[in-house]
Amino acid sequence: MSSYGNGSERICQMFNNFWTFGMLRRVLFISSSLFSLSEVVPVVKYPIYLLLFPGLRKKLVALSKEKDCTDLKEWIDSIINHLYWSVMSTDSAEPNLVEAKWTSVLNHIVNIHMHNNELFPKCEHKRLRGRAARKKWLKPCSTLMVKLETLATTTYLIRDLKQASNREQTSSLEAFHSLLNHYAPKMYAFSYEGQLCRGLLAVMHFNENSGRTQQSTRSGELQYAVSLPKWKKGGHTVRKVLEEPTFDYVNEIIKDVLDRLVHPREDVDVRDVPPPLSGEYQRPTKETAVSQFKSRYKST
């Protein structure tokens, strides 16, 4: 087990060095440019993205499994939806209003829709009908409500909620990272040039297809797809069906390659290829490595 652990530590250290090295190259590139970052981004904000809040669902699910708290299960989706609505419906310059909207859910689920808060004095929904009206209201001052209030008003949650962004989200960034992993799978080792070219291909593909529109039927009805993700445990997710991706950038690459073959250029950019990370270590001879490998198995 010790040898396995040491190997894992070396792999983790290698990945840490990889990201650190990449970040250092980008900082040096920006520093050597003709502009400063403060000119491009004069005001820097540090928003908390809504991606951080799914952890709240896990805590609500755990609470719903405790004694005298099973009635919470029916309200979990509504509470999570209210969390997102509190952020997305409020300007980022009004963090206190976000907090007021969020804490109003503690009144709403016990059938109280008037709140002792000047920023958000009452719920914005109309008279409840149908399924919303038939939902079982929770009991005020019950064990469940005491625990739920403690969970919903924790210092770190309120702090992050006030800094949450109602515009910039990470869904597009996650999509690009997934695409980058498709062009350059982490399970394979590529040369510096290979990794760079695959990254550039991912960027071109993403830029060309990031604005795809939603597909529609011949009658003009927008198309949707329903999936049953495992993490929803029986729940479903509705997503838009987008147009098929295009690959026009491939034709541009082929055209540029043929043009360079017909009309060679003398001013070719020569990149400074850094040495591999393993180059700083002393490589043992094959005989020494095999001998150590055999002796290790004999000792065990």
NUMAR-464480 format. One record per residue: x, y, z of N, C-alpha, C in turn. Coordinates in steps of 0.2 Angstrom, whole numbers, padded with zeros to 4 digits, always signed. Layout:
N
XYZXYZXYZ ...
This chain:
300
+0004-0006+0000+0000+0000+0000+0004+0006+0000 +0010+0006+0003+0014+0012+0004+0017+0014-0003 +0019+0009-0007+0021+0011-0014+0015+0014-0018 +0009+0011-0017+0004+0014-0021+0002+0021-0019 +0003+0022-0012+0002+0029-0010+0007+0034-0012 +0013+0032-0012+0018+0036-0015+0017+0038-0022 +0015+0033-0026+0014+0034-0033+0008+0039-0034 +0003+0038-0030-0003+0043-0031+0000+0050-0029 +0004+0051-0024+0006+0057-0022+0010+0060-0028 +0014+0056-0031+0018+0059-0036+0014+0061-0042 +0008+0057-0044+0004+0059-0049+0000+0066-0047 -0002+0066-0041-0005+0073-0039+0000+0079-0039 +0006+0077-0037+0011+0083-0038+0012+0085-0045 +0012+0080-0049+0013+0081-0057+0008+0086-0059 +0001+0084-0057-0004+0088-0060-0004+0095-0057 -0002+0096-0050-0001+0102-0047+0004+0106-0051 +0009+0103-0053+0015+0107-0056+0012+0109-0063 +0008+0105-0066+0005+0106-0073+0001+0112-0073 -0003+0113-0068-0008+0119-0068-0004+0125-0066 +0001+0124-0061+0005+0130-0059+0009+0132-0065 +0012+0128-0069+0016+0130-0074+0012+0133-0080 +0006+0131-0081+0001+0134-0086-0001+0141-0084 -0002+0142-0077-0004+0148-0074+0002+0153-0075 +0008+0151-0073+0013+0155-0074+0015+0158-0081 +0014+0153-0086+0015+0155-0093+0010+0161-0095 +0004+0160-0092-0002+0165-0094+0000+0172-0091 +0002+0172-0084+0004+0178-0081+0009+0181-0084 +0014+0178-0087+0020+0181-0090+0018+0183-0097 +0013+0180-0100+0011+0183-0107+0007+0189-0106 +0003+0189-0101-0001+0196-0099+0004+0201-0097 +0009+0200-0093+0014+0205-0091+0018+0208-0096 +0019+0203-0102+0023+0206-0107+0019+0209-0113 +0013+0209-0112+0008+0213-0117+0009+0220-0116 +0006+0224-0121+0006+0231-0121+0001+0234-0117 -0004+0230-0114-0009+0233-0110-0009+0230-0103 -0012+0233-0098-0012+0230-0091-0019+0227-0090 -0019+0223-0086-0026+0219-0084-0031+0224-0081 -0028+0229-0077-0032+0234-0074-0036+0239-0079 -0033+0239-0085-0036+0243-0091-0042+0240-0094 -0041+0233-0094-0046+0229-0097-0052+0228-0092 -0050+0226-0086-0055+0225-0081-0054+0230-0075 -0056+0236-0076-0055+0241-0070-0058+0239-0064 -0063+0236-0063-0066+0234-0057-0067+0227-0057 -0064+0224-0052-0064+0216-0051-0069+0214-0045 -0074+0210-0047-0078+0207-0042-0077+0200-0041 -0079+0197-0036-0078+0190-0034-0085+0187-0033 -0089+0186-0038-0095+0183-0037-0095+0176-0035 -0100+0174-0031-0101+0167-0029-0106+0164-0034 -0104+0159-0038-0108+0156-0043-0113+0151-0040 -0119+0150-0043-0124+0146-0040-0122+0139-0040 -0117+0137-0044-0114+0130-0044-0112+0128-0037 -0111+0133-0032-0109+0131-0025-0115+0129-0021 -0121+0130-0023-0126+0129-0018-0129+0122-0019 -0128+0117-0023-0131+0110-0023-0129+0107-0017 -0124+0109-0013-0123+0106-0007-0128+0107-0002 -0132+0112-0003-0138+0113+0002-0143+0108+0001 -0144+0105-0005-0149+0100-0006-0147+0094-0002 -0141+0092-0002-0139+0086+0001-0140+0087+0009 -0139+0093+0011-0141+0094+0019-0148+0094+0020 -0152+0096+0015-0160+0096+0016-0162+0088+0016 -0159+0085+0011-0161+0078+0011-0159+0074+0017 -0153+0075+0020-0151+0072+0026-0156+0074+0032 -0158+0080+0032-0162+0083+0037-0169+0079+0036 -0171+0078+0030-0178+0075+0029-0178+0068+0032 -0173+0065+0033-0172+0058+0035-0172+0057+0043 -0171+0063+0046-0171+0063+0053-0178+0062+0056 -0178+0060+0063-0185+0059+0066-0189+0066+0066 -0195+0065+0065-0200+0071+0065-0199+0076+0059 -0195+0074+0054-0193+0079+0049-0195+0076+0042 -0198+0071+0042-0200+0068+0035-0204+0072+0031 -0208+0077+0034-0212+0081+0030-0208+0086+0025 -0202+0087+0027-0198+0092+0023-0197+0089+0016 -0197+0082+0015-0195+0080+0008-0199+0083+0003 -0206+0084+0004-0210+0087-0001-0208+0094-0003 -0204+0097+0001-0203+0104+0000-0196+0106-0002 -0192+0100-0003-0185+0101-0005-0184+0105-0011 -0187+0103-0016-0187+0106-0023-0189+0113-0023 -0194+0114-0019-0197+0121-0019-0192+0126-0015 -0189+0123-0010-0184+0127-0007-0178+0129-0011 -0175+0124-0015-0170+0125-0019-0172+0130-0025 -0178+0129-0028-0180+0134-0033-0180+0141-0030 -0183+0141-0024-0183+0148-0021-0176+0151-0020 -0171+0147-0018-0164+0149-0017-0162+0153-0024 -0163+0149-0029-0161+0152-0036-0165+0158-0038 -0171+0158-0036-0175+0164-0038-0173+0170-0034 -0171+0169-0028-0169+0174-0024-0163+0178-0027 -0159+0174-0030-0153+0177-0033-0154+0180-0040 -0157+0176-0044-0158+0178-0051-0163+0184-0052 -0168+0185-0047-0173+0190-0047-0171+0197-0044 -0164+0197-0042-0162+0203-0038-0156+0205-0041 -0155+0212-0041-0149+0215-0043-0143+0213-0038 -0137+0212-0041-0132+0211-0037-0130+0216-0032 -0132+0222-0034-0131+0228-0029-0135+0228-0023 -0140+0224-0022-0144+0223-0017-0144+0217-0013 -0138+0215-0010-0137+0209-0006-0142+0208-0001 -0144+0213+0003-0148+0213+0008-0155+0210+0006 -0157+0213+0000-0164+0210-0003-0163+0203-0004 -0158+0201-0007-0157+0194-0008-0158+0190-0002 -0155+0192+0004-0156+0188+0010-0163+0189+0013 -0166+0194+0012-0173+0195+0014-0178+0190+0010 -0177+0190+0003-0181+0185-0001-0179+0178+0001 -0173+0176+0003-0171+0169+0004-0175+0167+0011 -0174+0171+0016-0177+0169+0023-0184+0170+0023 -0187+0173+0018-0195+0173+0018-0198+0166+0017 -0193+0161+0014-0196+0154+0013-0198+0151+0019 -0194+0153+0025-0196+0150+0031-0203+0152+0034 -0206+0157+0031-0213+0159+0033-0217+0156+0028 -0215+0156+0021-0220+0153+0016-0221+0146+0017 -0217+0142+0019-0218+0135+0020-0223+0133+0026 -0224+0138+0030-0229+0137+0036-0235+0141+0035 -0236+0143+0028-0242+0146+0026-0243+0153+0029 -0237+0157+0030-0237+0164+0031-0234+0167+0026 -0237+0172+0023-0235+0175+0017-0234+0183+0018 -0234+0185+0024-0233+0192+0025-0227+0192+0030 -0222+0196+0029-0215+0195+0032-0213+0202+0036 -0210+0201+0041-0208+0207+0045-0201+0209+0043 -0201+0212+0037-0195+0214+0033-0197+0219+0028 -0195+0225+0029-0196+0231+0025-0194+0230+0018 -0189+0226+0017-0186+0225+0010-0190+0220+0006 -0193+0215+0009-0198+0210+0006-0203+0209+0011 -0209+0213+0011-0214+0213+0016-0219+0207+0014 -0219+0205+0008-0224+0199+0007-0222+0195+0001 -0225+0189+0000-0223+0185-0005-0226+0188-0012 -0222+0187-0017-0224+0190-0024-0229+0185-0028 -0230+0179-0025-0234+0174-0029-0242+0176-0028 -0246+0174-0033-0253+0175-0032-0256+0170-0028 -0263+0170-0028-0266+0165-0024-0264+0158-0026 -0262+0154-0021-0260+0147-0023-0266+0143-0026 -0265+0139-0031-0270+0135-0034-0267+0128-0036 -0271+0123-0036-0269+0117-0039-0264+0113-0034 -0259+0110-0037-0254+0107-0033-0251+0111-0027 -0249+0117-0029-0246+0121-0024-0251+0123-0018 -0257+0123-0019-0262+0124-0013-0263+0118-0009 -0262+0112-0013-0263+0105-0009-0257+0103-0005 -0251+0106-0006-0245+0104-0003-0246+0105+0005 -0244+0100+0008-0244+0100+0016-0240+0105+0019 -0243+0110+0022-0239+0115+0026-0236+0113+0032 -0230+0115+0033-0226+0113+0039-0229+0117+0045 -0227+0114+0051-0230+0117+0057-0225+0122+0060 -0227+0128+0062-0222+0133+0065-0220+0130+0072 -0214+0132+0073-0210+0131+0080-0209+0123+0081 -0210+0119+0076-0209+0112+0076-0202+0110+0076 -0200+0104+0078-0193+0102+0078-0190+0103+0071 -0194+0101+0066-0192+0102+0059-0190+0109+0057 -0195+0114+0059-0194+0121+0058-0188+0124+0061 -0187+0122+0067-0181+0124+0071-0174+0122+0068 -0174+0116+0066-0168+0113+0062-0167+0117+0056 -0173+0117+0052-0172+0120+0045-0170+0128+0046 -0173+0131+0051-0171+0138+0051-0163+0139+0053 -0161+0134+0057-0154+0134+0059-0149+0133+0052 -0152+0128+0048-0148+0127+0042-0149+0132+0037 -0154+0136+0036-0155+0141+0031-0152+0147+0033 -0150+0148+0039-0148+0155+0041-0141+0154+0044 -0137+0149+0042-0130+0149+0044-0126+0154+0041 -0121+0156+0045-0117+0162+0043-0114+0162+0036 -0111+0156+0034-0108+0155+0028-0112+0155+0022 -0118+0152+0023-0123+0152+0018-0126+0159+0016 -0127+0163+0021-0130+0170+0020-0124+0174+0017 -0118+0173+0019-0112+0177+0016-0112+0175+0009 -0112+0169+0007-0111+0167+0000-0117+0169-0004 -0123+0169-0001-0129+0171-0005-0129+0178-0006 -0126+0183-0002-0126+0190-0003-0121+0191-0009 -0116+0187-0010-0111+0188-0015-0112+0184-0022 -0118+0181-0022-0120+0177-0028-0121+0181-0034 -0119+0179-0039-0120+0182-0046-0127+0180-0049 -0130+0185-0051-0137+0184-0055-0136+0184-0062 -0130+0184-0065-0128+0185-0072-0123+0179-0074 -0117+0181-0072-0111+0176-0074-0112+0169-0070 -0113+0164-0074-0114+0157-0072-0108+0153-0076 -0107+0147-0073-0102+0143-0075-0104+0138-0080 -0110+0138-0082-0112+0132-0087-0108+0132-0093 -0107+0138-0096-0103+0138-0103-0096+0136-0101 -0093+0138-0096-0086+0136-0094-0086+0129-0093 -0091+0126-0090-0091+0118-0089-0091+0115-0096 -0095+0118-0100-0096+0115-0107-0090+0115-0111 -0086+0120-0110-0079+0121-0113-0074+0116-0110 -0074+0115-0104-0070+0110-0101-0071+0103-0103 -0078+0102-0103-0080+0095-0106-0077+0094-0113 -0078+0099-0117-0076+0099-0124-0068+0098-0125 -0065+0102-0120-0057+0101-0120-0055+0094-0118 -0059+0091-0114-0057+0084-0112-0059+0080-0117 -0063+0081-0122-0065+0077-0127-0059+0077-0133 -0056+0083-0134-0051+0084-0139-0044+0082-0136 -0043+0083-0129-0037+0081-0126-0039+0077-0120 -0040+0070-0120-0042+0066-0114-0036+0066-0109 -0038+0067-0103-0033+0067-0098-0030+0060-0097 -0033+0055-0100-0030+0048-0099-0024+0047-0104 -0023+0051-0108-0017+0050-0113-0012+0056-0112 -0006+0054-0114-0001+0059-0113+0001+0062-0120 +0001+0069-0121+0002+0072-0127+0009+0076-0126 +0012+0077-0132+0018+0082-0132+0015+0089-0131 +0020+0094-0130+0018+0101-0128+0014+0103-0135 +0017+0102-0141+0014+0104-0147+0007+0101-0148 +0006+0094-0146+0000+0091-0147-0005+0093-0142 -0004+0095-0136-0008+0097-0131-0011+0104-0134 -0006+0108-0136-0008+0115-0138-0012+0115-0144 -0011+0111-0149-0015+0110-0155-0022+0108-0153 -0023+0103-0149-0029+0100-0147-0033+0105-0143 -0030+0109-0139-0033+0115-0136-0036+0120-0140 -0032+0122-0145-0034+0127-0150-0040+0124-0154 -0040+0117-0156-0046+0115-0159-0052+0115-0155 -0051+0114-0149-0057+0114-0144-0060+0121-0144 -0055+0126-0144-0057+0133-0144-0061+0135-0150 -0058+0133-0156-0062+0135-0162-0069+0131-0162 -0069+0125-0160-0076+0122-0160-0081+0125-0156 -0078+0127-0150-0083+0130-0145-0085+0137-0147 -0080+0141-0150-0082+0147-0153-0087+0147-0158 -0087+0142-0162-0091+0141-0168-0098+0139-0166 -0099+0135-0161-0105+0132-0159-0108+0134-0152 -0105+0139-0149-0107+0141-0143-0114+0145-0143 -0116+0147-0149-0122+0151-0150-0127+0147-0153 -0127+0141-0153-0132+0137-0157-0140+0138-0154 -0144+0138-0159-0151+0140-0157-0155+0133-0156 -0161+0134-0153-0165+0128-0151-0168+0125-0157 -0168+0119-0158-0172+0115-0164-0179+0116-0163 -0183+0116-0168-0190+0117-0168-0193+0112-0173 -0199+0110-0172-0202+0105-0177-0205+0109-0183 -0207+0105-0188-0210+0108-0194-0215+0113-0193 -0219+0112-0188-0225+0117-0186-0222+0123-0182 -0216+0123-0180-0213+0129-0177-0213+0128-0169 -0214+0122-0167-0214+0121-0160-0207+0119-0157 -0205+0122-0152-0198+0121-0150-0197+0114-0147 -0192+0111-0148-0191+0104-0145-0187+0104-0139 -0189+0099-0134-0186+0098-0128-0185+0091-0127 -0180+0089-0123-0179+0082-0121-0179+0081-0114 -0182+0075-0112-0182+0074-0104-0178+0068-0103 -0173+0069-0098-0169+0064-0096-0170+0062-0088 -0167+0057-0086-0168+0054-0079-0161+0053-0076 -0158+0059-0074-0151+0058-0072-0151+0054-0065 -0145+0051-0064-0145+0046-0058-0145+0050-0052 -0142+0056-0052-0141+0060-0046-0148+0063-0043 -0153+0063-0048-0160+0066-0046-0164+0060-0042 -0161+0054-0042-0165+0048-0039-0172+0048-0041 -0173+0047-0047-0180+0046-0049-0183+0053-0052 -0180+0058-0051-0182+0065-0054-0180+0065-0061 -0183+0070-0064-0181+0071-0071-0179+0078-0073 -0175+0079-0078-0173+0085-0080-0175+0087-0088 -0177+0093-0089-0179+0095-0095-0174+0100-0098 -0172+0098-0104-0166+0102-0108-0169+0104-0115 -0166+0109-0117-0167+0111-0124-0163+0107-0129 -0166+0105-0135-0163+0102-0140-0160+0107-0145 -0154+0107-0145-0150+0112-0149-0149+0110-0156 -0148+0114-0161-0146+0113-0168-0139+0109-0168 -0138+0104-0173-0132+0100-0173-0126+0105-0174 -0121+0103-0171-0115+0107-0172-0112+0107-0179 -0109+0113-0180-0105+0113-0187-0098+0113-0186 -0095+0112-0192-0087+0111-0192-0084+0115-0198 -0087+0121-0199-0084+0125-0204-0077+0127-0203 -0075+0127-0196-0068+0129-0195-0063+0124-0198 -0065+0118-0199-0061+0112-0202-0059+0114-0209 -0064+0117-0213-0062+0119-0220-0057+0125-0220 -0058+0129-0215-0053+0135-0215-0046+0133-0213 -0046+0128-0209-0039+0125-0207-0036+0122-0213 -0040+0117-0217-0037+0114-0223-0035+0119-0228 -0040+0124-0229-0038+0130-0234-0032+0133-0232 -0030+0135-0226-0024+0138-0224-0018+0134-0224 -0019+0127-0223-0013+0122-0224-0011+0122-0231 -0016+0121-0236-0015+0121-0243-0012+0128-0245 -0014+0133-0243-0011+0140-0245-0004+0140-0243 -0002+0138-0237+0005+0138-0234+0009+0133-0238 +0006+0128-0241+0010+0123-0245+0012+0126-0252 +0007+0130-0254+0008+0133-0261+0012+0139-0260 +0011+0143-0255+0015+0149-0254+0018+0149-0247 +0024+0146-0247+0027+0145-0241+0029+0152-0238 +0029+0153-0231+0031+0159-0228+0037+0158-0224 +0041+0164-0225+0048+0164-0222+0047+0166-0214 +0042+0170-0213+0042+0172-0206+0037+0167-0202 +0040+0161-0201+0036+0156-0197+0038+0157-0190 +0032+0157-0186+0033+0158-0178+0036+0152-0175 +0041+0153-0172+0045+0147-0168+0043+0148-0161 +0040+0143-0158+0038+0143-0151+0043+0140-0147 +0044+0143-0141+0049+0140-0136+0046+0134-0133 +0047+0128-0135+0044+0122-0131+0048+0121-0125 +0044+0121-0119+0047+0119-0113+0049+0112-0112 +0054+0110-0108+0056+0103-0107+0050+0100-0103 +0050+0093-0104+0045+0090-0100+0046+0090-0093 +0041+0089-0089+0042+0089-0082+0046+0084-0079 +0046+0078-0083+0051+0073-0080+0058+0074-0082 +0059+0079-0086+0066+0080-0088+0071+0083-0082 +0068+0085-0076+0072+0087-0071+0074+0081-0066 +0071+0075-0068+0073+0069-0064+0078+0065-0067 +0082+0062-0064+0087+0057-0066+0084+0051-0068 +0085+0049-0075+0081+0043-0077+0086+0037-0076 +0084+0032-0072+0088+0026-0071+0089+0021-0077 +0094+0017-0077+0095+0013-0083+0089+0007-0082 +0088+0004-0088+0083-0001-0088+0085-0007-0083 +0091-0009-0083+0094-0014-0079+0093-0013-0072 +0094-0006-0070+0093-0005-0063+0086-0005-0061 +0081-0002-0065+0074-0002-0064+0071-0009-0063 +0073-0013-0068+0071-0020-0068+0073-0024-0061 +0079-0023-0060+0082-0026-0054+0078-0024-0047 +0077-0017-0047+0073-0015-0041+0066-0017-0041 +0063-0018-0047+0056-0021-0048+0056-0028-0045 +0061-0032-0047+0061-0039-0045+0063-0040-0038 +0067-0036-0035+0069-0036-0028+0063-0034-0024 +0059-0030-0026+0053-0027-0022+0048-0033-0021 +0047-0037-0027+0042-0042-0026+0045-0048-0022 +0052-0049-0022+0055-0055-0018+0054-0053-0011 +0054-0047-0009+0054-0045-0002+0047-0045+0001 +0042-0045-0004+0035-0045-0002+0032-0052-0002 
